[in-house]
């Protein structure tokens, strides 16, 4: 087993509430880094001379450079499912709930329409994820080990519940996965409310 790399070799610049940052914190926890100090706005990972500013790219970089506790299964088919689930979150849900998008909708149509917009898009994405993952799920999204799909799902579900009042009873698989995430240390320690820059009323 490869020994964990010292946490001091990496610096993560993030924002406590960002779901993109949240998924990178989970990856770092799973790779056995001891401590993170988020101090910025969006996730940027600095590793010596390497600077990476995209959560998907950061996770793939960590996976390839630090192979302990793999974030992708060996089976190519299951890898593809992980990529699909990650992309549904990062392309079809998360960008549509960004602060800039929601601010624009609120300015044009009002706060009620803003909430309807984000709930519609999250629920549409969650419906697709339930259908995609149902044949593959075990304890976690694509089996009994934590993989990339889980890193993307956990922050998205957390935000859906705590920020946008999504009724998770509609999504039995995702609701069950969320219970697993909430009971796992790597996810607990990466939660927004646990970050040093979180506000006193953070969720």
C-alpha positions in Angstrom: 0.0 0.0 0.0 1.3 3.4 -0.9 2.0 5.7 2.0 0.0 8.9 2.3 1.7 12.0 1.0 2.3 14.7 3.6 -0.6 17.2 3.7 1.9 20.1 3.6 2.8 19.3 0.0 -0.7 20.4 -1.2 -2.7 23.5 -0.7 -6.4 23.7 -1.4 -8.0 27.1 -2.0 -11.7 26.8 -1.6 -15.0 28.2 -0.2 -16.9 26.4 2.5 -20.3 26.3 0.7 -19.0 25.5 -2.8 -20.1 22.0 -3.8 -17.1 21.8 -6.2 -14.8 22.4 -3.2 -16.8 20.0 -1.1 -16.1 17.1 -3.6 -12.4 17.9 -3.7 -12.2 17.9 0.2 -13.8 14.4 0.2 -11.2 13.2 -2.3 -8.4 14.6 -0.2 -9.8 12.9 2.9 -10.0 9.6 1.1 -6.4 10.0 0.0 -5.6 10.3 3.7 -4.5 13.9 3.8 -4.5 15.1 7.4 -5.7 18.6 7.3 -7.2 21.2 4.9 -7.4 24.9 5.3 -9.8 26.3 2.7 -9.1 30.1 2.3 -10.4 31.0 -1.1 -13.5 31.2 -3.2 -13.3 28.4 -5.8 -11.4 25.1 -5.6 -7.8 25.5 -6.8 -5.2 22.9 -5.9 -1.5 23.9 -5.7 1.0 21.0 -5.8 4.4 22.5 -6.1 4.5 24.2 -9.5 1.2 22.6 -10.6 -1.9 24.7 -10.3 -5.3 23.1 -11.1 -8.6 25.1 -10.9 -11.4 22.7 -11.7 -12.8 20.1 -9.4 -13.0 17.3 -11.9 -9.4 17.9 -13.1 -8.2 18.1 -9.4 -9.8 14.8 -8.6 -8.3 13.1 -11.7 -4.9 14.6 -10.8 -5.1 13.2 -7.3 -6.2 9.8 -8.6 -3.3 9.5 -11.0 -0.6 10.9 -8.8 -1.6 9.4 -5.5 -3.0 5.9 -6.2 -3.8 4.9 -2.6 -7.5 4.4 -1.9 -8.5 4.6 -5.6 -11.4 6.8 -6.6 -12.2 4.8 -9.7 -12.9 1.0 -10.0 -10.7 -1.2 -12.1 -13.7 -2.4 -14.1 -14.1 -0.2 -17.2 -17.8 -0.4 -17.3 -18.1 0.8 -13.7 -15.6 3.5 -14.4 -17.9 4.7 -17.2 -20.9 4.8 -14.8 -18.8 6.9 -12.4 -17.9 9.3 -15.1 -21.5 9.6 -16.2 -22.8 10.2 -12.7 -20.1 12.8 -12.1 -21.0 14.6 -15.3 -24.7 14.6 -14.6 -23.9 16.5 -11.4 -21.2 18.8 -12.8 -22.8 19.6 -16.1 -26.6 19.2 -15.7 -27.2 20.2 -12.1 -24.5 22.2 -10.3 -24.0 24.9 -13.0 -27.8 25.7 -12.9 -27.8 26.4 -9.2 -24.7 28.7 -9.2 -25.1 31.9 -7.3 -24.7 34.0 -10.5 -27.4 32.1 -12.3 -29.8 32.2 -9.3 -29.2 35.9 -8.8 -30.0 36.6 -12.5 -33.3 34.6 -12.3 -34.3 36.4 -9.1 -33.6 39.8 -10.6 -35.7 38.9 -13.7 -38.5 36.8 -12.2 -38.4 37.0 -8.4 -37.3 34.8 -5.5 -40.2 32.3 -5.9 -39.3 31.6 -9.6 -35.6 31.2 -8.5 -36.5 28.4 -6.1 -38.8 26.7 -8.6 -36.0 26.9 -11.2 -33.4 25.2 -9.0 -35.7 22.6 -7.6 -36.8 21.6 -11.2 -33.2 21.2 -12.3 -32.1 19.3 -9.3 -35.0 16.9 -9.4 -34.5 16.4 -13.1 -30.9 15.5 -12.5 -31.7 13.3 -9.5 -34.3 11.4 -11.5 -31.6 10.6 -14.1 -29.1 9.6 -11.4 -31.6 7.2 -9.8 -32.2 5.5 -13.2 -28.4 5.4 -14.0 -27.3 4.0 -10.7 -30.1 1.6 -9.7 -28.5 -1.4 -11.5 -25.0 -0.7 -10.1 -25.4 0.5 -6.6 -24.3 -1.4 -3.5 -23.5 0.2 -0.2 -22.4 3.2 -2.3 -23.3 4.5 -5.7 -21.5 1.9 -7.9 -20.8 -0.9 -5.5 -19.5 -1.4 -2.0 -16.5 1.0 -2.2 -16.5 4.8 -2.4 -15.7 6.0 -5.9 -15.8 9.2 -7.9 -19.6 9.1 -8.3 -20.0 9.4 -4.5 -17.7 12.4 -4.4 -20.0 14.3 -6.7 -23.3 13.0 -5.3 -22.7 13.7 -1.6 -22.2 17.5 -1.9 -25.0 17.8 -4.4 -27.5 15.9 -2.2 -26.3 18.0 0.8 -27.0 21.2 -1.0 -30.3 20.0 -2.4 -31.5 19.2 1.2 -30.0 22.1 3.1 -30.1 25.0 0.6 -33.0 24.1 -1.7 -35.5 22.1 0.3 -35.6 19.1 -2.0 -37.9 16.3 -0.9 -35.6 13.3 -0.9 -38.4 10.9 -0.3 -38.9 11.0 -4.1 -35.4 9.6 -4.6 -35.1 6.4 -2.5 -31.6 5.4 -3.8 -30.0 8.8 -3.4 -31.6 9.2 0.0 -30.1 5.9 1.2 -26.7 6.8 -0.2 -26.9 10.1 1.6 -27.4 8.2 4.9 -24.2 6.3 4.1 -22.3 9.4 3.4 -23.4 11.1 6.6 -22.0 8.2 8.5 -18.6 8.1 6.8 -15.7 10.2 8.3 -14.2 11.4 5.0 -17.6 12.9 4.1 -18.3 14.2 7.6 -15.0 16.0 7.8 -15.5 17.6 4.4 -18.9 18.9 5.1 -19.4 22.7 4.7 -20.2 23.4 8.3 -16.9 21.7 9.4 -14.8 24.1 7.4 -12.8 26.9 9.1 -14.3 29.6 6.9 -17.9 28.5 7.5 -20.3 31.0 9.0 -21.8 30.2 12.5 -25.2 29.2 10.9 -23.6 27.1 8.2 -25.3 24.0 6.7 
